[in-house]
Amino acid sequence: MADPVTVIEYDPRWPVRFDEERVRLAAAFGDDAALIEHIGSTSVPGLAAKPIIDVLVAARRFPLGSATIAAMEALGYEHSGEYGIPGRAYFRRLSPRPRTHHVHAYAAGSDRITAHLLFRDYLRAHPAEAARYADVKRELARRQLDAVAFQSGKSAFIEELLARAQRDDAV
């Protein structure tokens, strides 16, 4: 079994770490980056999370070209292709260990970009929902689940919140 997922309390340094990494990623993507955003639990103030900064990149040219992939690799990222999500280019920063950053690149205008940002913004605007989400993640981590089982365990809750966010957004 792979290493179990660890969930820790919110670290106020996470936004700073994102800002530092955004500069590096902007250089790697150049003009191809239409948007670089902090997503995932570390982007929600006060939310317990796996201590990994998730970064969303909306790419003007997609699939990514070999020069962009090489630039990401030069920054210490491993390119893992779609990694189970069609239409995504996924990168994991290899050092330091344990991993500290993941990059999720999609074509600019992708529905997945909209969903990531809507989910993040909903949690930021609804602290009680963010607290419920933290409870779900803590319980899953308490069970010593690996990353795949942890993600699977969160899926129903994420879908429920995303549906609520989409309804609220339509109003």
N, C-alpha and C positions, 0 to 999 in steps of 0.2 A: 504494500500500500504506500502511496505517496505521503509526504509529510502532511500532518493535519493543519488546517487553517487556523490562524491566530487572529483574534479580533481584539483590538486595544481601544482604549478611550481616545477621544478626539485629541489631536495634537495641533496646537495653533501654529506650528511651523509648517504644516502641510501646504497652505496657500503660498508661502514664501518659496518652498521647494518647487512648487508648480511654476511660479513666476521665473525662477532661475532656469528651469528646464525649458520653458517656453522660448526663451532667448536662443538656446541651443537648437531646438527643433525648428524655429523660424529660419535659422541659418541653413539647416539641412534641407528643408522643403523649399526655401526661397519663395519666388512668386507663385509657386504651385499651392501654397497654403492660403486658402480663402479665409480660414478660421482655425484658431487653436484655442481650445477650451479645457478647463479643468472639469472633469466629470467624476462620477462614482462617489462613494461615501466620503472620501477624504475632501471632497469639494463642498460638503454640507457642514457648516459650523455646528459643533457640538455632537456630531454623529460618530458613534463608535465605528471602527472600520478595520479592515485588513490594512496594515501600514504600507500600502502601495498606492502611489499617485497614478491615477488613470487620466490619460490625456486623449482628447478627441481632436482629430485633424480633419477638416473638410478640404479635400484636395481638388483643385481645378482640373487636373489631369489624372484620370484613373482608368485602368489600373496604374499603379505607380511605375515610373520608369526606373531603369537600372541605375541611373545616376542618383536618384533619390534614395533608393534602397542602399546603395553603396555609402552615401552620406550618413544614413542612419547607422549603418554598421560601423563607420568610422567614429561615431559617437558612443559606441559600445553597446548597440542594440542588436539583438538577434531577430531576424525576420522569420516569422512562422507562417507566412501565407495567410489564408483566411482564418485558420485555426477554428474551424467549426462554424463560422458565421459567413455565409455567402455575401460577397460584396465588401468585405473588410480586408484591410491589410493590417496585420497584427505584429507588433514588435514588443520584445521584453528587454529591458536594460539588464545586461549580464552582471555588472558589478556596480556597486558593492553587493555582497551576498549577505543576507537574503535580498532578493530583488526589491527595488524601490520604485520602479516606474514601468508602466505599460502604456503603449501608444496604440490607439485604434483609429486607423485612417479609413475614410469612406469618400466616395465621390461627393463633391459639393452638391447639395440639394437632396441627398439621400434621406429617406424616411427614418433610417436608423439614427441619423444626426438629430433630427427633430425629436425622436423619442428619448434619446439620452438627455438632451437639454430640458425637455419638458419634465422628465422624472426628477432631475436634479433641482430644477426651479420649484417644483411642487414640494419636495422635501424641505427646501430652504424656507418656503412660505408657510409650511405646516409642521411646526415643531413636534406636535403630538404624534403625527404620523411618522416623523423621523424617529421618535422614541420607540414606537412600535416596531419599526424596521430594525432598530438597534437590538431590541429584545429578541427578534427572530434570529438575527445573526449571532448573538451571544449564545443562544440555545444551540444552534447548529455547531458552533465552534466548541461548545462544551462537550458535544458528542464525539469530538476528535475526528471530524470528517475531513477527507481530502478535498482538494479544490473542486473537482468535478461534482462530488456529492453535495458540497456546500452550495455551489451554484444552483444545482438542481433543487435543493431544499428551499432556496429563496425564490424560485421562479413564480410560484403561485402568488406570493405576496407582492412581488414586483408587478406582475400582470394586473392584479387588483388595483394597486396604487396608480399604475399608468392609465388604466381605464378611467379611474376617478379624475386624474389630472386632465385627461383628454376631454371628459365631460365638462369640467370646470373651465377649461380653456375655450370651449365652444360657446360658453355663455357670454 
